[in-house]
C-alpha cells in the first residue's frame, strides 16, 4: 500500500515537473527577433545622440560613401581625371557593377544605413511625448533632409532602387520593389520641402555640419535643376541669395579658408560633411591625391598617388591659367626646402589635385578637410 501511494506521488510530481519545465523552457527559449526592436520614447539628451547617429554613416571615415566613392571614385570616372597605374584603375575603366567590380558594394550598404536611421527617427518622434514640439520639428527636418540627399545620390547613381520610407520591423519588410525614377524625385522634393519649413536658419559652430533651412532650399534648387525645372531652380536659388544674411552666407576671400582642415565652418559652407584631425575620424582626400613627397611638400602626412588630372580634358584646357582657383586646385611641382621639385606624375595625367591639404594630420585617415555638398558659390 505504501509503495503504491509512493509510486502515485512520484507520478504526480513527474507530471508537474514536466509541465513546469515545458512552460519554463518555452519562456526561456522565447526570443524576440532583433528586427522588431525599435527606439523607445526619446528625451532631449537621447534625441541629440539619435540625430547625430542619423548623420554618422555619411561622415564615417571608412564608410566609403562620400569620402571615398564621390571624393575619389567618381572623380576618377570624369573625363579630366585618371587613375594611371594605381590600384584605383577600376574606377577609370568603370562601366557597370559586376562580380569583379564591387566598388559600390559598401557605399550601397552605408547609404541604406543612413536612410534606415532617418526612417527610425521619424517613427520614434511620432511617439515621444517628452519632447517639445520645437525640438521635434528640427529633428523631423534633419531626418527628412538626410533621407532626401541619400535618395538623391541613389537615384542619380543607380536609377530605380527600393525607396524605403519606413523602418524594417521584420524579415518580410526586407523585400521591396524598386520605385520608378519620377516617383523617387517626387519624394525627394516632398522631403526637402518638409525640411525647409522646420529647420533653423543657422546652427552654432559646435553643430557645424547639421542641416539648415538654407541647406534644404539649396538642395531643392539642385534637384529642380537636375530635373530641368529651371523656373523653380532659379526661384529657390534666388531665395537663398536674397536671404544670405539670414543664413550667414557669403563668399570667402581665400580658398585656404574654404578648404581649411581645422576651421569648423566658414561663410561659404551651406552643407558639408565634417571630418577631424583624429585617427580614423578624418578625410582621406589629401592623402589619396598626393604623391610620396606629400609631407615634405605640405599636402598630407603621406601620399597614395591614386590618380591625377589631365590637362587635355576640355574643362582643364579651357580653364584660365590666371584663375586663382586653378592654381589652388592643380599642381605639377612644389617647393621642398626652398627647392622647386617636380611632382611625381603618370603617363595618363600631368597634374595632381591640390585643394585638399593637411600636412599636420596624425595619419592618412586623419585629414581634417571637410567634403562639400553645397557652397554659397554654387548658388550664385
PENORPE-V206331 format. One record per residue. N is the residue number from 0. PHI is phi in whole degrees, 0 to 359 (* if undefined). PSI is psi as a letter, one per 30 degrees, with the letter a starting at -180 (NA if undefined). OMEGA is omega in degrees with one decimal (* if undefined). Layout:
n | phi | psi | omega
N | PHI | PSI | OMEGA
N | PHI | PSI | OMEGA
This chain:
n | phi | psi | omega
0 | * | e | 179.8
1 | 298 | e | -178.9
2 | 295 | e | 179.8
3 | 295 | e | 178.5
4 | 296 | e | -178.9
5 | 296 | e | 179.2
6 | 294 | e | 177.9
7 | 296 | e | 178.8
8 | 298 | e | 179.0
9 | 297 | e | -179.3
10 | 296 | e | 179.2
11 | 296 | e | 180.0
12 | 297 | e | 179.7
13 | 296 | e | 177.7
14 | 296 | e | 179.3
15 | 296 | e | -179.5
16 | 296 | e | 179.7
17 | 296 | e | 178.9
18 | 298 | e | 179.8
19 | 296 | e | -178.3
20 | 296 | e | 179.8
21 | 295 | e | 179.8
22 | 294 | e | -179.2
23 | 296 | e | -179.8
24 | 295 | e | 178.6
25 | 302 | e | -179.1
26 | 290 | e | -179.6
27 | 293 | e | -176.5
28 | 273 | f | 179.3
29 | 292 | k | -176.1
30 | 239 | k | 176.7
31 | 273 | j | -178.1
32 | 304 | k | -179.1
33 | 302 | e | -176.8
34 | 294 | f | -178.3
35 | 268 | f | -179.9
36 | 281 | k | -179.2
37 | 235 | l | 176.1
38 | 296 | k | 177.3
39 | 271 | a | 178.7
40 | 300 | k | -176.0
41 | 267 | k | 167.5
42 | 252 | l | -175.6
43 | 304 | e | -178.9
44 | 293 | e | 179.6
45 | 291 | e | 177.7
46 | 299 | e | -179.5
47 | 300 | e | 179.0
48 | 296 | e | -178.5
49 | 293 | e | 179.3
50 | 295 | e | 177.0
51 | 301 | e | 179.0
52 | 296 | f | 177.2
53 | 294 | e | 179.8
54 | 284 | f | -168.6
55 | 308 | e | 179.8
56 | 301 | e | -178.4
57 | 289 | e | -175.8
58 | 259 | g | 179.7
59 | 299 | k | -173.5
60 | 298 | e | 177.7
61 | 247 | g | 179.8
62 | 280 | f | 176.8
63 | 59 | h | 177.4
64 | 258 | c | 179.1
65 | 287 | e | -173.5
66 | 298 | e | -179.1
67 | 251 | e | -174.7
68 | 295 | e | -179.5
69 | 273 | e | -176.4
70 | 297 | e | -179.9
71 | 243 | d | -172.1
72 | 303 | e | -178.0
73 | 290 | f | 174.5
74 | 295 | e | -178.2
75 | 290 | f | 176.0
76 | 276 | f | -178.7
77 | 284 | l | -177.8
78 | 292 | f | -176.1
79 | 267 | f | -176.2
80 | 233 | l | 178.8
81 | 206 | k | 179.8
82 | 277 | f | -177.9
83 | 62 | b | 179.2
84 | 259 | g | -176.2
85 | 281 | l | 179.2
86 | 290 | f | -178.7
87 | 265 | g | -175.1
88 | 300 | f | -178.3
89 | 299 | f | 177.4
90 | 291 | e | -179.1
91 | 293 | e | -179.1
92 | 259 | g | -171.4
93 | 291 | k | 174.0
94 | 241 | e | 178.4
95 | 200 | l | 179.2
96 | 287 | k | 174.0
97 | 208 | a | -175.0
98 | 293 | f | -179.0
99 | 263 | f | 179.2
100 | 244 | j | -173.3
101 | 251 | g | -173.2
102 | 300 | f | -175.5
103 | 260 | g | 179.7
104 | 299 | e | -177.7
105 | 290 | e | 174.7
106 | 302 | e | 178.5
107 | 300 | e | -179.9
108 | 296 | e | -179.4
109 | 297 | e | 179.0
110 | 301 | e | -178.4
111 | 288 | f | 173.1
112 | 297 | e | 179.6
113 | 296 | e | 178.6
114 | 298 | e | -179.5
115 | 297 | e | 179.6
116 | 292 | e | 177.0
117 | 297 | e | 178.8
118 | 297 | e | 179.4
119 | 296 | e | 179.3
120 | 296 | e | -179.6
121 | 301 | e | -179.8
122 | 294 | e | -178.1
123 | 292 | e | 178.0
124 | 299 | e | 179.2
125 | 297 | f | -175.1
126 | 236 | h | -179.0
127 | 232 | i | -177.1
128 | 290 | f | -178.1
129 | 280 | f | -179.0
130 | 261 | k | 175.2
131 | 288 | l | -179.8
132 | 296 | e | 179.5
133 | 293 | e | 177.3
134 | 295 | e | 179.2
135 | 298 | e | -177.0
136 | 302 | e | -179.0
137 | 296 | e | -179.7
138 | 296 | e | 174.4
139 | 303 | e | -178.5
140 | 300 | e | 180.0
141 | 293 | e | 178.6
142 | 295 | e | 178.0
143 | 297 | e | -179.0
144 | 295 | e | -179.4
145 | 298 | e | 179.0
146 | 299 | e | -178.5
147 | 295 | e | -177.9
148 | 290 | f | 175.1
149 | 290 | e | 175.8
150 | 299 | e | -177.9
151 | 294 | e | 176.0
152 | 297 | e | -175.2
153 | 294 | e | -176.0
154 | 291 | e | 177.8
155 | 284 | f | -178.4
156 | 272 | e | -172.2
157 | 248 | f | -172.3
158 | 78 | b | 177.5
159 | 295 | k | 175.9
160 | 202 | l | 177.7
161 | 290 | j | -175.5
162 | 268 | j | -177.7
163 | 276 | k | 178.6
164 | 244 | f | 179.5
165 | 224 | l | 177.0
166 | 295 | l | 174.1
167 | 277 | j | -176.8
168 | 257 | f | 176.9
169 | 205 | l | -174.4
170 | 299 | e | -178.9
171 | 294 | f | -177.9
172 | 287 | f | -176.4
173 | 295 | e | -179.2
174 | 286 | j | -179.5
175 | 213 | k | -179.9
176 | 290 | l | 177.5
177 | 290 | k | 176.5
178 | 268 | k | 177.0
179 | 291 | l | -175.9
180 | 303 | e | 179.4
181 | 301 | e | 179.0
182 | 295 | e | 179.2
183 | 296 | e | 179.8
184 | 296 | e | 177.2
185 | 299 | e | 179.8
186 | 291 | e | 177.7
187 | 301 | e | -180.0
188 | 296 | e | 179.0
189 | 299 | e | 179.8
190 | 298 | e | -178.4
191 | 292 | e | 176.6
192 | 294 | e | 175.2
193 | 295 | e | -177.4
194 | 295 | e | -176.5
195 | 295 | f | -179.6
196 | 288 | e | -168.2
197 | 244 | f | -179.5
198 | 286 | l | 179.8
199 | 286 | l | 178.4
200 | 291 | e | 179.5
201 | 217 | l | 171.4
202 | 229 | l | 177.2
203 | 295 | l | -177.1
204 | 301 | f | 178.2
205 | 294 | f | 178.1
206 | 249 | g | 178.3
207 | 304 | k | -176.9
208 | 102 | f | 177.0
209 | 271 | l | -176.2
210 | 291 | k | 176.3
211 | 231 | l | 177.4
212 | 298 | e | 178.9
213 | 297 | e | 177.9
214 | 294 | e | 179.3
215 | 295 | e | 179.2
216 | 293 | e | 178.5
217 | 295 | e | 177.3
218 | 298 | e | 176.5
219 | 299 | e | 178.2
220 | 301 | e | 179.5
221 | 295 | e | 179.8
222 | 296 | e | 177.5
223 | 301 | e | -179.7
224 | 297 | e | 179.1
225 | 299 | e | -179.0
226 | 276 | f | -179.1
227 | 81 | g | 177.7
228 | 270 | i | -171.2
229 | 291 | f | 179.6
230 | 296 | e | -179.5
231 | 290 | e | 176.8
232 | 298 | e | 179.0
233 | 294 | e | -178.6
234 | 297 | e | -177.9
235 | 288 | e | 176.2
236 | 296 | e | 179.3
237 | 297 | e | 178.1
238 | 299 | e | 178.1
239 | 291 | e | -178.6
240 | 296 | e | -177.7
241 | 294 | f | -178.3
242 | 248 | g | -175.9
243 | 299 | e | 179.2
244 | 291 | e | 177.3
245 | 295 | e | -177.9
246 | 270 | f | -179.8
247 | 79 | g | -177.5
248 | 265 | k | 171.5
249 | 187 | l | 176.0
250 | 276 | k | 174.8
251 | 269 | k | -179.1
252 | 284 | f | -174.8
253 | 229 | k | 175.6
254 | 290 | f | 176.4
255 | 296 | e | 175.7
256 | 289 | e | -178.5
257 | 298 | e | -176.2
258 | 254 | g | 179.4
259 | 300 | k | 177.8
260 | 278 | f | -174.8
261 | 241 | f | -179.6
262 | 290 | k | 180.0
263 | 291 | f | 179.6
264 | 193 | a | 177.4
265 | 202 | l | -173.8
266 | 293 | f | -179.6
267 | 277 | f | -172.6
268 | 285 | j | 175.0
269 | 268 | e | 171.7
270 | 206 | k | 179.9
271 | 212 | l | 174.8
272 | 269 | k | -172.3
273 | 265 | k | 176.3
274 | 233 | l | -174.6
275 | 226 | l | 176.4
276 | 283 | i | -178.3
277 | 226 | k | -178.4
278 | 304 | k | 179.3
279 | 64 | g | 173.9
280 | 236 | g | -176.3
281 | 247 | l | 178.1
282 | 273 | k | 179.2
283 | 267 | f | -165.1
284 | 304 | e | -178.1
285 | 301 | e | -180.0
286 | 280 | e | -178.3
287 | 302 | e | -172.4
288 | 269 | f | -175.7
289 | 275 | l | 177.7
290 | 257 | a | -174.2
291 | 295 | f | 179.0
292 | 269 | g | -173.4
293 | 307 | e | -176.2
294 | 292 | e | -178.2
295 | 295 | e | -178.5
296 | 275 | f | 176.1
297 | 87 | g | -178.5
298 | 256 | e | 179.0
299 | 196 | l | -179.5
300 | 289 | f | 177.3
301 | 204 | l | -178.7
302 | 231 | k | 179.8
303 | 262 | f | 179.1
304 | 54 | h | -177.0
305 | 275 | f | 179.6
306 | 169 | l | -179.0
307 | 205 | a | -175.0
308 | 245 | k | -179.8
309 | 258 | k | -176.1
310 | 284 | f | -179.6
311 | 282 | f | 179.6
312 | 293 | k | -177.3
313 | 307 | e | -178.7
314 | 300 | e | -178.0
315 | 279 | e | -178.2
316 | 298 | e | -176.8
317 | 269 | g | 179.8
318 | 278 | k | -178.6
319 | 303 | k | -179.5
320 | 295 | f | 178.4
321 | 272 | f | 177.6
322 | 289 | k | -177.7
323 | 299 | f | 179.4
324 | 294 | e | 179.3
325 | 291 | e | 179.5
326 | 295 | e | -179.6
327 | 285 | e | -170.1
328 | 269 | f | -174.8
329 | 235 | k | 175.1
330 | 207 | l | 173.1
331 | 231 | g | 175.2
332 | 203 | l | 179.3
333 | 204 | l | 178.0
334 | 268 | k | 173.3
335 | 233 | j | -175.8
336 | 55 | h | 177.0
337 | 82 | g | -178.2
338 | 254 | k | 177.9
339 | 290 | j | -172.7
340 | 237 | k | 177.8
341 | 296 | k | 175.6
342 | 286 | l | 176.4
343 | 283 | j | -176.3
344 | 242 | a | -176.3
345 | 223 | l | 179.8
346 | 298 | f | -176.6
347 | 268 | f | 178.3
348 | 206 | l | -176.5
349 | 231 | g | 172.9
350 | 221 | l | 169.2
351 | 253 | l | 176.4
352 | 276 | k | -172.7
353 | 239 | g | -174.5
354 | 287 | f | 175.7
355 | 266 | j | -179.1
356 | 224 | k | 173.5
357 | 201 | i | -178.7
358 | 292 | f | -178.7
359 | 263 | g | 178.1
360 | 298 | k | -178.3
361 | 288 | f | -177.2
362 | 197 | l | -177.2
363 | 295 | f | 175.4
364 | 268 | g | -174.7
365 | 235 | g | 174.9
366 | 286 | k | -173.6
367 | 269 | g | -178.4
368 | 292 | k | 178.2
369 | 277 | l | 175.8
370 | 252 | k | -174.9
371 | 272 | k | 162.4
372 | 273 | e | -176.2
373 | 219 | k | 170.5
374 | 245 | l | 179.4
375 | 299 | e | 177.3
376 | 300 | f | 179.9
377 | 291 | f | -176.7
378 | 282 | e | -174.2
379 | 291 | NA | *
